[in-house]
C-alpha cells in the first residue's frame, strides 16, 4: 500500500512532482506522456512504476527501496535546478519529512 504523500521522479529530469494523495496523483499525472523509467517514491521509501491503462494511471511496486539519503539527494538536485536555496541547508530525518518539503 502506498504511503502518501509521495513524489514523482521523471526519467532524465531533476524536477520532482509532489503528490499528496491518490487523487492528486491522478489529477497531476493523468495527462502526462510517461516513460517506462518514470516512478513514484512514497513516504516509506518504496518505489512504484507509473503505468497508463486507458485513461487511468496505476502503480506497480518496484524492488528498489529509497533511503532518506537517496531521497535527500533527489531533492537537492531538484532544488539546484531552481537555484533558489543553499543546498547545504537541505537535510531531513525521515523520507516523509523530505517529501513534505516539496509541498
ChimeraX commands (.cxc) that place a marker at each C-alpha (Angstrom):
marker #1 position 0.00,0.00,0.00 radius 0.5
marker #1 position 1.31,3.43,-0.93 radius 0.5
marker #1 position 2.14,5.81,1.92 radius 0.5
marker #1 position 1.12,9.33,0.90 radius 0.5
marker #1 position 2.44,11.94,0.38 radius 0.5
marker #1 position 4.76,10.84,-2.39 radius 0.5
marker #1 position 6.90,12.28,-5.12 radius 0.5
marker #1 position 7.11,11.50,-8.82 radius 0.5
marker #1 position 10.52,11.28,-10.47 radius 0.5
marker #1 position 10.53,11.55,-14.25 radius 0.5
marker #1 position 13.39,9.90,-16.11 radius 0.5
marker #1 position 16.05,12.31,-17.35 radius 0.5
marker #1 position 14.71,15.27,-15.36 radius 0.5
marker #1 position 15.71,16.58,-11.92 radius 0.5
marker #1 position 12.29,18.14,-11.36 radius 0.5
marker #1 position 10.18,16.31,-8.79 radius 0.5
marker #1 position 6.40,16.37,-8.57 radius 0.5
marker #1 position 4.83,16.38,-5.10 radius 0.5
marker #1 position 1.59,14.39,-4.80 radius 0.5
marker #1 position -0.34,14.42,-1.53 radius 0.5
marker #1 position -2.82,11.64,-2.32 radius 0.5
marker #1 position -4.02,9.13,-4.92 radius 0.5
marker #1 position -6.46,11.77,-6.21 radius 0.5
marker #1 position -3.66,14.33,-6.57 radius 0.5
marker #1 position -1.53,11.73,-8.35 radius 0.5
marker #1 position -4.29,11.03,-10.88 radius 0.5
marker #1 position -5.00,14.76,-11.40 radius 0.5
marker #1 position -1.34,15.77,-11.65 radius 0.5
marker #1 position -0.08,12.97,-13.89 radius 0.5
marker #1 position -3.03,11.72,-15.96 radius 0.5
marker #1 position -2.25,13.95,-18.97 radius 0.5
marker #1 position 1.48,13.28,-18.95 radius 0.5
marker #1 position 3.33,11.21,-21.50 radius 0.5
marker #1 position 5.03,8.70,-19.24 radius 0.5
marker #1 position 8.29,6.93,-19.87 radius 0.5
marker #1 position 8.98,3.40,-18.71 radius 0.5
marker #1 position 11.63,4.69,-16.28 radius 0.5
marker #1 position 9.35,7.21,-14.52 radius 0.5
marker #1 position 8.45,6.26,-10.96 radius 0.5
marker #1 position 6.87,7.32,-7.68 radius 0.5
marker #1 position 8.56,7.21,-4.26 radius 0.5
marker #1 position 6.26,7.06,-1.25 radius 0.5
marker #1 position 6.82,8.27,2.31 radius 0.5
marker #1 position 8.27,4.90,3.33 radius 0.5
marker #1 position 10.84,4.89,0.50 radius 0.5
marker #1 position 9.01,2.26,-1.56 radius 0.5
marker #1 position 9.04,2.91,-5.31 radius 0.5
marker #1 position 6.39,2.23,-7.91 radius 0.5
marker #1 position 6.46,2.20,-11.71 radius 0.5
marker #1 position 3.92,4.50,-13.36 radius 0.5
marker #1 position 1.66,2.70,-15.80 radius 0.5
marker #1 position -1.03,4.16,-18.01 radius 0.5
marker #1 position -4.10,1.99,-18.62 radius 0.5
marker #1 position -6.74,3.70,-20.80 radius 0.5
marker #1 position -7.45,6.97,-19.02 radius 0.5
marker #1 position -6.39,5.74,-15.56 radius 0.5
marker #1 position -2.90,5.61,-14.08 radius 0.5
marker #1 position -1.79,2.68,-11.99 radius 0.5
marker #1 position 1.26,1.98,-9.89 radius 0.5
marker #1 position 3.26,-1.26,-9.89 radius 0.5
marker #1 position 5.62,-1.96,-6.99 radius 0.5
marker #1 position 9.32,-1.94,-7.87 radius 0.5
marker #1 position 12.04,-3.73,-5.96 radius 0.5
marker #1 position 14.07,-0.55,-5.43 radius 0.5
marker #1 position 13.80,0.91,-1.92 radius 0.5
marker #1 position 14.94,4.50,-1.26 radius 0.5
marker #1 position 16.69,5.72,1.88 radius 0.5
marker #1 position 16.32,9.18,3.38 radius 0.5
marker #1 position 19.79,9.94,1.99 radius 0.5
marker #1 position 18.85,9.00,-1.58 radius 0.5
marker #1 position 15.59,10.98,-1.41 radius 0.5
marker #1 position 17.51,13.95,0.00 radius 0.5
marker #1 position 19.92,13.73,-2.95 radius 0.5
marker #1 position 16.98,13.80,-5.39 radius 0.5
marker #1 position 15.57,16.86,-3.61 radius 0.5
marker #1 position 18.95,18.61,-3.66 radius 0.5
marker #1 position 19.18,18.04,-7.42 radius 0.5
marker #1 position 15.62,19.35,-7.78 radius 0.5
marker #1 position 16.43,22.49,-5.76 radius 0.5
marker #1 position 19.75,23.01,-7.58 radius 0.5
marker #1 position 17.95,23.38,-10.91 radius 0.5
marker #1 position 15.71,26.07,-9.37 radius 0.5
marker #1 position 18.75,27.93,-7.92 radius 0.5
marker #1 position 16.70,29.31,-5.03 radius 0.5
marker #1 position 18.18,27.59,-1.98 radius 0.5
marker #1 position 21.51,26.76,-0.41 radius 0.5
marker #1 position 21.92,23.03,-0.95 radius 0.5
marker #1 position 23.94,22.55,2.24 radius 0.5
marker #1 position 20.86,23.52,4.26 radius 0.5
marker #1 position 18.84,20.63,2.86 radius 0.5
marker #1 position 18.79,17.85,5.45 radius 0.5
marker #1 position 15.96,15.56,6.56 radius 0.5
marker #1 position 15.47,12.98,9.29 radius 0.5
marker #1 position 12.76,10.98,7.50 radius 0.5
marker #1 position 11.62,10.34,3.96 radius 0.5
marker #1 position 8.19,11.75,4.79 radius 0.5
marker #1 position 9.79,14.99,6.03 radius 0.5
marker #1 position 11.81,15.19,2.80 radius 0.5
marker #1 position 8.74,14.70,0.62 radius 0.5
marker #1 position 6.71,17.21,2.66 radius 0.5
marker #1 position 9.38,19.84,1.93 radius 0.5
marker #1 position 8.19,19.84,-1.69 radius 0.5
marker #1 position 4.59,20.70,-0.76 radius 0.5
marker link #1:1,2 radius 0.2
marker link #1:2,3 radius 0.2
marker link #1:3,4 radius 0.2
marker link #1:4,5 radius 0.2
marker link #1:5,6 radius 0.2
marker link #1:6,7 radius 0.2
marker link #1:7,8 radius 0.2
marker link #1:8,9 radius 0.2
marker link #1:9,10 radius 0.2
marker link #1:10,11 radius 0.2
marker link #1:11,12 radius 0.2
marker link #1:12,13 radius 0.2
marker link #1:13,14 radius 0.2
marker link #1:14,15 radius 0.2
marker link #1:15,16 radius 0.2
marker link #1:16,17 radius 0.2
marker link #1:17,18 radius 0.2
marker link #1:18,19 radius 0.2
marker link #1:19,20 radius 0.2
marker link #1:20,21 radius 0.2
marker link #1:21,22 radius 0.2
marker link #1:22,23 radius 0.2
marker link #1:23,24 radius 0.2
marker link #1:24,25 radius 0.2
marker link #1:25,26 radius 0.2
marker link #1:26,27 radius 0.2
marker link #1:27,28 radius 0.2
marker link #1:28,29 radius 0.2
marker link #1:29,30 radius 0.2
marker link #1:30,31 radius 0.2
marker link #1:31,32 radius 0.2
marker link #1:32,33 radius 0.2
marker link #1:33,34 radius 0.2
marker link #1:34,35 radius 0.2
marker link #1:35,36 radius 0.2
marker link #1:36,37 radius 0.2
marker link #1:37,38 radius 0.2
marker link #1:38,39 radius 0.2
marker link #1:39,40 radius 0.2
marker link #1:40,41 radius 0.2
marker link #1:41,42 radius 0.2
marker link #1:42,43 radius 0.2
marker link #1:43,44 radius 0.2
marker link #1:44,45 radius 0.2
marker link #1:45,46 radius 0.2
marker link #1:46,47 radius 0.2
marker link #1:47,48 radius 0.2
marker link #1:48,49 radius 0.2
marker link #1:49,50 radius 0.2
marker link #1:50,51 radius 0.2
marker link #1:51,52 radius 0.2
marker link #1:52,53 radius 0.2
marker link #1:53,54 radius 0.2
marker link #1:54,55 radius 0.2
marker link #1:55,56 radius 0.2
marker link #1:56,57 radius 0.2
marker link #1:57,58 radius 0.2
marker link #1:58,59 radius 0.2
marker link #1:59,60 radius 0.2
marker link #1:60,61 radius 0.2
marker link #1:61,62 radius 0.2
marker link #1:62,63 radius 0.2
marker link #1:63,64 radius 0.2
marker link #1:64,65 radius 0.2
marker link #1:65,66 radius 0.2
marker link #1:66,67 radius 0.2
marker link #1:67,68 radius 0.2
marker link #1:68,69 radius 0.2
marker link #1:69,70 radius 0.2
marker link #1:70,71 radius 0.2
marker link #1:71,72 radius 0.2
marker link #1:72,73 radius 0.2
marker link #1:73,74 radius 0.2
marker link #1:74,75 radius 0.2
marker link #1:75,76 radius 0.2
marker link #1:76,77 radius 0.2
marker link #1:77,78 radius 0.2
marker link #1:78,79 radius 0.2
marker link #1:79,80 radius 0.2
marker link #1:80,81 radius 0.2
marker link #1:81,82 radius 0.2
marker link #1:82,83 radius 0.2
marker link #1:83,84 radius 0.2
marker link #1:84,85 radius 0.2
marker link #1:85,86 radius 0.2
marker link #1:86,87 radius 0.2
marker link #1:87,88 radius 0.2
marker link #1:88,89 radius 0.2
marker link #1:89,90 radius 0.2
marker link #1:90,91 radius 0.2
marker link #1:91,92 radius 0.2
marker link #1:92,93 radius 0.2
marker link #1:93,94 radius 0.2
marker link #1:94,95 radius 0.2
marker link #1:95,96 radius 0.2
marker link #1:96,97 radius 0.2
marker link #1:97,98 radius 0.2
marker link #1:98,99 radius 0.2
marker link #1:99,100 radius 0.2
marker link #1:100,101 radius 0.2
marker link #1:101,102 radius 0.2
marker link #1:102,103 radius 0.2
view
